[in-house]
Amino acid sequence: MIGSGMKKIILQNEPIDMAQMLHEVESDSDGAVVSFVGKVRKNSRGKNVLHLEYEAYREMARKELAKAADEAEEKWGISNCLVAHRFGRIEVGEASIIIAVSSPHRHEAFLAAQYLIDTVKKKVPIWKKEYYSDGSSWINDKE
């Protein structure tokens, strides 16, 4: 639990139900729900992307995500936090991650959501491979 609120980390192969995820963080005590959705884009690094595949060291990813959620609550006093990341093959246009944060005020919710996605990119053991018509490439977004 985060303070008196909820913290939920979801690692899944199934498509992300964004409406359900947002609903899970809503609270009558909060005036703000901020979300970030990362989607597979058609073009990347000058190439036409066919699809992505995500892999992770799931046990460590879960621990790092929970730690980041705890840090966000401590820094910004958010009420509820949900991070859902998808793995396996993900098609263009589909969501690979959703971060949803609720807070009494929008400023703190925006800061917490930004912190969480930045932490995912820099510290969490999740790897992305892009597939193109002429091959594939592992992507290092950790820098």
Biotite code that builds the C-alpha atoms (Angstrom):
import biotite.structure as struc

atoms = struc.array([
    struc.Atom([0.000, 0.000, 0.000], chain_id="A", res_id=1, res_name="MET", atom_name="CA", element="C"),
    struc.Atom([1.028, 3.585, -0.602], chain_id="A", res_id=2, res_name="ILE", atom_name="CA", element="C"),
    struc.Atom([0.142, 5.569, 2.461], chain_id="A", res_id=3, res_name="GLY", atom_name="CA", element="C"),
    struc.Atom([-3.619, 5.117, 2.678], chain_id="A", res_id=4, res_name="SER", atom_name="CA", element="C"),
    struc.Atom([-3.931, 4.477, -1.053], chain_id="A", res_id=5, res_name="GLY", atom_name="CA", element="C"),
    struc.Atom([-3.271, 1.735, -3.568], chain_id="A", res_id=6, res_name="MET", atom_name="CA", element="C"),
    struc.Atom([-0.165, 0.696, -5.485], chain_id="A", res_id=7, res_name="LYS", atom_name="CA", element="C"),
    struc.Atom([-0.545, -1.833, -8.267], chain_id="A", res_id=8, res_name="LYS", atom_name="CA", element="C"),
    struc.Atom([2.147, -3.244, -10.553], chain_id="A", res_id=9, res_name="ILE", atom_name="CA", element="C"),
    struc.Atom([0.921, -5.371, -13.457], chain_id="A", res_id=10, res_name="ILE", atom_name="CA", element="C"),
    struc.Atom([3.149, -7.285, -15.857], chain_id="A", res_id=11, res_name="LEU", atom_name="CA", element="C"),
    struc.Atom([1.091, -9.014, -18.535], chain_id="A", res_id=12, res_name="GLN", atom_name="CA", element="C"),
    struc.Atom([1.049, -10.456, -22.039], chain_id="A", res_id=13, res_name="ASN", atom_name="CA", element="C"),
    struc.Atom([-2.580, -9.499, -22.727], chain_id="A", res_id=14, res_name="GLU", atom_name="CA", element="C"),
    struc.Atom([-3.652, -6.157, -24.225], chain_id="A", res_id=15, res_name="PRO", atom_name="CA", element="C"),
    struc.Atom([-3.965, -3.327, -21.702], chain_id="A", res_id=16, res_name="ILE", atom_name="CA", element="C"),
    struc.Atom([-7.510, -2.269, -20.798], chain_id="A", res_id=17, res_name="ASP", atom_name="CA", element="C"),
    struc.Atom([-6.853, 1.453, -20.359], chain_id="A", res_id=18, res_name="MET", atom_name="CA", element="C"),
    struc.Atom([-10.345, 2.350, -19.116], chain_id="A", res_id=19, res_name="ALA", atom_name="CA", element="C"),
    struc.Atom([-10.140, -0.323, -16.404], chain_id="A", res_id=20, res_name="GLN", atom_name="CA", element="C"),
    struc.Atom([-6.661, 0.811, -15.353], chain_id="A", res_id=21, res_name="MET", atom_name="CA", element="C"),
    struc.Atom([-7.774, 4.433, -15.007], chain_id="A", res_id=22, res_name="LEU", atom_name="CA", element="C"),
    struc.Atom([-10.843, 3.359, -13.065], chain_id="A", res_id=23, res_name="HIS", atom_name="CA", element="C"),
    struc.Atom([-8.662, 1.479, -10.579], chain_id="A", res_id=24, res_name="GLU", atom_name="CA", element="C"),
    struc.Atom([-6.791, 4.625, -9.475], chain_id="A", res_id=25, res_name="VAL", atom_name="CA", element="C"),
    struc.Atom([-9.823, 6.921, -9.221], chain_id="A", res_id=26, res_name="GLU", atom_name="CA", element="C"),
    struc.Atom([-10.797, 8.192, -5.797], chain_id="A", res_id=27, res_name="SER", atom_name="CA", element="C"),
    struc.Atom([-13.432, 10.600, -4.509], chain_id="A", res_id=28, res_name="ASP", atom_name="CA", element="C"),
    struc.Atom([-10.673, 12.184, -2.405], chain_id="A", res_id=29, res_name="SER", atom_name="CA", element="C"),
    struc.Atom([-8.582, 13.148, -5.429], chain_id="A", res_id=30, res_name="ASP", atom_name="CA", element="C"),
    struc.Atom([-9.039, 15.972, -7.889], chain_id="A", res_id=31, res_name="GLY", atom_name="CA", element="C"),
    struc.Atom([-6.540, 14.636, -10.418], chain_id="A", res_id=32, res_name="ALA", atom_name="CA", element="C"),
    struc.Atom([-5.954, 11.437, -12.329], chain_id="A", res_id=33, res_name="VAL", atom_name="CA", element="C"),
    struc.Atom([-2.978, 11.663, -14.656], chain_id="A", res_id=34, res_name="VAL", atom_name="CA", element="C"),
    struc.Atom([-1.996, 8.914, -17.052], chain_id="A", res_id=35, res_name="SER", atom_name="CA", element="C"),
    struc.Atom([0.748, 8.177, -19.525], chain_id="A", res_id=36, res_name="PHE", atom_name="CA", element="C"),
    struc.Atom([0.219, 5.598, -22.256], chain_id="A", res_id=37, res_name="VAL", atom_name="CA", element="C"),
    struc.Atom([3.160, 4.355, -24.312], chain_id="A", res_id=38, res_name="GLY", atom_name="CA", element="C"),
    struc.Atom([2.132, 2.960, -27.704], chain_id="A", res_id=39, res_name="LYS", atom_name="CA", element="C"),
    struc.Atom([3.958, 1.182, -30.503], chain_id="A", res_id=40, res_name="VAL", atom_name="CA", element="C"),
    struc.Atom([4.592, 3.701, -33.261], chain_id="A", res_id=41, res_name="ARG", atom_name="CA", element="C"),
    struc.Atom([4.822, 2.946, -36.963], chain_id="A", res_id=42, res_name="LYS", atom_name="CA", element="C"),
    struc.Atom([8.144, 4.716, -37.557], chain_id="A", res_id=43, res_name="ASN", atom_name="CA", element="C"),
    struc.Atom([11.229, 4.618, -35.371], chain_id="A", res_id=44, res_name="SER", atom_name="CA", element="C"),
    struc.Atom([14.806, 5.603, -36.064], chain_id="A", res_id=45, res_name="ARG", atom_name="CA", element="C"),
    struc.Atom([13.986, 6.163, -39.743], chain_id="A", res_id=46, res_name="GLY", atom_name="CA", element="C"),
    struc.Atom([12.507, 2.685, -40.257], chain_id="A", res_id=47, res_name="LYS", atom_name="CA", element="C"),
    struc.Atom([9.013, 1.307, -40.717], chain_id="A", res_id=48, res_name="ASN", atom_name="CA", element="C"),
    struc.Atom([8.165, -0.740, -37.607], chain_id="A", res_id=49, res_name="VAL", atom_name="CA", element="C"),
    struc.Atom([6.131, -3.924, -38.095], chain_id="A", res_id=50, res_name="LEU", atom_name="CA", element="C"),
    struc.Atom([5.805, -4.773, -34.383], chain_id="A", res_id=51, res_name="HIS", atom_name="CA", element="C"),
    struc.Atom([7.758, -4.825, -31.088], chain_id="A", res_id=52, res_name="LEU", atom_name="CA", element="C"),
    struc.Atom([8.636, -7.502, -28.609], chain_id="A", res_id=53, res_name="GLU", atom_name="CA", element="C"),
    struc.Atom([9.279, -6.759, -24.952], chain_id="A", res_id=54, res_name="TYR", atom_name="CA", element="C"),
    struc.Atom([11.185, -8.998, -22.582], chain_id="A", res_id=55, res_name="GLU", atom_name="CA", element="C"),
    struc.Atom([11.930, -8.485, -18.901], chain_id="A", res_id=56, res_name="ALA", atom_name="CA", element="C"),
    struc.Atom([13.504, -9.904, -15.827], chain_id="A", res_id=57, res_name="TYR", atom_name="CA", element="C"),
    struc.Atom([10.004, -9.865, -14.350], chain_id="A", res_id=58, res_name="ARG", atom_name="CA", element="C"),
    struc.Atom([10.793, -10.453, -10.678], chain_id="A", res_id=59, res_name="GLU", atom_name="CA", element="C"),
    struc.Atom([13.329, -7.614, -10.645], chain_id="A", res_id=60, res_name="MET", atom_name="CA", element="C"),
    struc.Atom([11.120, -5.401, -12.838], chain_id="A", res_id=61, res_name="ALA", atom_name="CA", element="C"),
    struc.Atom([8.269, -5.794, -10.348], chain_id="A", res_id=62, res_name="ARG", atom_name="CA", element="C"),
    struc.Atom([10.569, -4.873, -7.439], chain_id="A", res_id=63, res_name="LYS", atom_name="CA", element="C"),
    struc.Atom([11.980, -1.819, -9.239], chain_id="A", res_id=64, res_name="GLU", atom_name="CA", element="C"),
    struc.Atom([8.517, -0.615, -10.255], chain_id="A", res_id=65, res_name="LEU", atom_name="CA", element="C"),
    struc.Atom([7.211, -1.003, -6.697], chain_id="A", res_id=66, res_name="ALA", atom_name="CA", element="C"),
    struc.Atom([10.231, 0.907, -5.388], chain_id="A", res_id=67, res_name="LYS", atom_name="CA", element="C"),
    struc.Atom([9.626, 3.718, -7.888], chain_id="A", res_id=68, res_name="ALA", atom_name="CA", element="C"),
    struc.Atom([5.943, 3.888, -6.897], chain_id="A", res_id=69, res_name="ALA", atom_name="CA", element="C"),
    struc.Atom([6.940, 4.138, -3.225], chain_id="A", res_id=70, res_name="ASP", atom_name="CA", element="C"),
    struc.Atom([9.397, 6.922, -4.076], chain_id="A", res_id=71, res_name="GLU", atom_name="CA", element="C"),
    struc.Atom([6.731, 8.807, -6.047], chain_id="A", res_id=72, res_name="ALA", atom_name="CA", element="C"),
    struc.Atom([4.339, 8.596, -3.096], chain_id="A", res_id=73, res_name="GLU", atom_name="CA", element="C"),
    struc.Atom([7.034, 9.823, -0.715], chain_id="A", res_id=74, res_name="GLU", atom_name="CA", element="C"),
    struc.Atom([8.088, 12.750, -2.951], chain_id="A", res_id=75, res_name="LYS", atom_name="CA", element="C"),
    struc.Atom([4.670, 13.929, -4.173], chain_id="A", res_id=76, res_name="TRP", atom_name="CA", element="C"),
    struc.Atom([2.090, 12.489, -1.783], chain_id="A", res_id=77, res_name="GLY", atom_name="CA", element="C"),
    struc.Atom([0.106, 10.738, -4.490], chain_id="A", res_id=78, res_name="ILE", atom_name="CA", element="C"),
    struc.Atom([-2.886, 8.683, -3.404], chain_id="A", res_id=79, res_name="SER", atom_name="CA", element="C"),
    struc.Atom([-2.969, 5.808, -5.887], chain_id="A", res_id=80, res_name="ASN", atom_name="CA", element="C"),
    struc.Atom([-0.563, 4.478, -8.472], chain_id="A", res_id=81, res_name="CYS", atom_name="CA", element="C"),
    struc.Atom([-0.802, 1.828, -11.165], chain_id="A", res_id=82, res_name="LEU", atom_name="CA", element="C"),
    struc.Atom([1.869, 0.737, -13.634], chain_id="A", res_id=83, res_name="VAL", atom_name="CA", element="C"),
    struc.Atom([0.942, -1.912, -16.204], chain_id="A", res_id=84, res_name="ALA", atom_name="CA", element="C"),
    struc.Atom([3.533, -3.088, -18.730], chain_id="A", res_id=85, res_name="HIS", atom_name="CA", element="C"),
    struc.Atom([2.862, -5.526, -21.520], chain_id="A", res_id=86, res_name="ARG", atom_name="CA", element="C"),
    struc.Atom([5.309, -8.144, -22.779], chain_id="A", res_id=87, res_name="PHE", atom_name="CA", element="C"),
    struc.Atom([5.681, -10.336, -25.801], chain_id="A", res_id=88, res_name="GLY", atom_name="CA", element="C"),
    struc.Atom([4.644, -9.259, -29.283], chain_id="A", res_id=89, res_name="ARG", atom_name="CA", element="C"),
    struc.Atom([2.842, -5.903, -29.498], chain_id="A", res_id=90, res_name="ILE", atom_name="CA", element="C"),
    struc.Atom([1.462, -4.531, -32.745], chain_id="A", res_id=91, res_name="GLU", atom_name="CA", element="C"),
    struc.Atom([1.667, -0.959, -34.089], chain_id="A", res_id=92, res_name="VAL", atom_name="CA", element="C"),
    struc.Atom([-0.946, 1.197, -32.364], chain_id="A", res_id=93, res_name="GLY", atom_name="CA", element="C"),
    struc.Atom([-1.244, -1.016, -29.283], chain_id="A", res_id=94, res_name="GLU", atom_name="CA", element="C"),
    struc.Atom([-0.304, 0.149, -25.788], chain_id="A", res_id=95, res_name="ALA", atom_name="CA", element="C"),
    struc.Atom([2.837, -1.282, -24.222], chain_id="A", res_id=96, res_name="SER", atom_name="CA", element="C"),
    struc.Atom([2.587, 0.601, -20.906], chain_id="A", res_id=97, res_name="ILE", atom_name="CA", element="C"),
    struc.Atom([0.155, 2.658, -18.880], chain_id="A", res_id=98, res_name="ILE", atom_name="CA", element="C"),
    struc.Atom([1.020, 4.672, -15.812], chain_id="A", res_id=99, res_name="ILE", atom_name="CA", element="C"),
    struc.Atom([-1.899, 6.117, -13.867], chain_id="A", res_id=100, res_name="ALA", atom_name="CA", element="C"),
    struc.Atom([-1.614, 8.290, -10.772], chain_id="A", res_id=101, res_name="VAL", atom_name="CA", element="C"),
    struc.Atom([-4.250, 9.954, -8.612], chain_id="A", res_id=102, res_name="SER", atom_name="CA", element="C"),
    struc.Atom([-3.607, 12.842, -6.294], chain_id="A", res_id=103, res_name="SER", atom_name="CA", element="C"),
    struc.Atom([-5.522, 15.656, -4.614], chain_id="A", res_id=104, res_name="PRO", atom_name="CA", element="C"),
    struc.Atom([-3.873, 18.105, -7.056], chain_id="A", res_id=105, res_name="HIS", atom_name="CA", element="C"),
    struc.Atom([-2.721, 17.863, -10.702], chain_id="A", res_id=106, res_name="ARG", atom_name="CA", element="C"),
    struc.Atom([0.809, 19.216, -10.272], chain_id="A", res_id=107, res_name="HIS", atom_name="CA", element="C"),
    struc.Atom([1.901, 16.363, -8.008], chain_id="A", res_id=108, res_name="GLU", atom_name="CA", element="C"),
    struc.Atom([0.179, 13.770, -10.190], chain_id="A", res_id=109, res_name="ALA", atom_name="CA", element="C"),
    struc.Atom([1.964, 15.038, -13.330], chain_id="A", res_id=110, res_name="PHE", atom_name="CA", element="C"),
    struc.Atom([5.345, 15.030, -11.565], chain_id="A", res_id=111, res_name="LEU", atom_name="CA", element="C"),
    struc.Atom([4.822, 11.518, -10.231], chain_id="A", res_id=112, res_name="ALA", atom_name="CA", element="C"),
    struc.Atom([3.754, 10.138, -13.623], chain_id="A", res_id=113, res_name="ALA", atom_name="CA", element="C"),
    struc.Atom([6.790, 11.755, -15.311], chain_id="A", res_id=114, res_name="GLN", atom_name="CA", element="C"),
    struc.Atom([9.090, 10.303, -12.645], chain_id="A", res_id=115, res_name="TYR", atom_name="CA", element="C"),
    struc.Atom([7.600, 6.829, -13.092], chain_id="A", res_id=116, res_name="LEU", atom_name="CA", element="C"),
    struc.Atom([7.992, 6.660, -16.878], chain_id="A", res_id=117, res_name="ILE", atom_name="CA", element="C"),
    struc.Atom([11.520, 8.073, -16.665], chain_id="A", res_id=118, res_name="ASP", atom_name="CA", element="C"),
    struc.Atom([12.393, 5.455, -14.042], chain_id="A", res_id=119, res_name="THR", atom_name="CA", element="C"),
    struc.Atom([10.965, 2.661, -16.216], chain_id="A", res_id=120, res_name="VAL", atom_name="CA", element="C"),
    struc.Atom([13.130, 3.805, -19.132], chain_id="A", res_id=121, res_name="LYS", atom_name="CA", element="C"),
    struc.Atom([16.328, 4.195, -17.074], chain_id="A", res_id=122, res_name="LYS", atom_name="CA", element="C"),
    struc.Atom([16.287, 1.572, -14.318], chain_id="A", res_id=123, res_name="LYS", atom_name="CA", element="C"),
    struc.Atom([13.773, -1.218, -14.847], chain_id="A", res_id=124, res_name="VAL", atom_name="CA", element="C"),
    struc.Atom([15.093, -4.417, -16.531], chain_id="A", res_id=125, res_name="PRO", atom_name="CA", element="C"),
    struc.Atom([12.770, -4.342, -19.539], chain_id="A", res_id=126, res_name="ILE", atom_name="CA", element="C"),
    struc.Atom([14.111, -4.748, -23.081], chain_id="A", res_id=127, res_name="TRP", atom_name="CA", element="C"),
    struc.Atom([12.521, -3.757, -26.372], chain_id="A", res_id=128, res_name="LYS", atom_name="CA", element="C"),
    struc.Atom([13.180, -5.235, -29.803], chain_id="A", res_id=129, res_name="LYS", atom_name="CA", element="C"),
    struc.Atom([11.853, -3.505, -32.914], chain_id="A", res_id=130, res_name="GLU", atom_name="CA", element="C"),
    struc.Atom([11.023, -5.561, -35.991], chain_id="A", res_id=131, res_name="TYR", atom_name="CA", element="C"),
    struc.Atom([11.250, -4.042, -39.493], chain_id="A", res_id=132, res_name="TYR", atom_name="CA", element="C"),
    struc.Atom([10.713, -5.394, -43.008], chain_id="A", res_id=133, res_name="SER", atom_name="CA", element="C"),
    struc.Atom([14.504, -5.727, -43.353], chain_id="A", res_id=134, res_name="ASP", atom_name="CA", element="C"),
    struc.Atom([15.420, -7.122, -39.928], chain_id="A", res_id=135, res_name="GLY", atom_name="CA", element="C"),
    struc.Atom([15.244, -6.238, -36.233], chain_id="A", res_id=136, res_name="SER", atom_name="CA", element="C"),
    struc.Atom([17.105, -4.311, -33.574], chain_id="A", res_id=137, res_name="SER", atom_name="CA", element="C"),
    struc.Atom([17.303, -4.278, -29.774], chain_id="A", res_id=138, res_name="TRP", atom_name="CA", element="C"),
    struc.Atom([16.646, -0.733, -28.550], chain_id="A", res_id=139, res_name="ILE", atom_name="CA", element="C"),
    struc.Atom([18.590, 0.792, -25.667], chain_id="A", res_id=140, res_name="ASN", atom_name="CA", element="C"),
    struc.Atom([16.485, 3.560, -24.127], chain_id="A", res_id=141, res_name="ASP", atom_name="CA", element="C"),
    struc.Atom([18.425, 3.494, -20.836], chain_id="A", res_id=142, res_name="LYS", atom_name="CA", element="C"),
    struc.Atom([20.720, 6.386, -21.718], chain_id="A", res_id=143, res_name="GLU", atom_name="CA", element="C"),
])
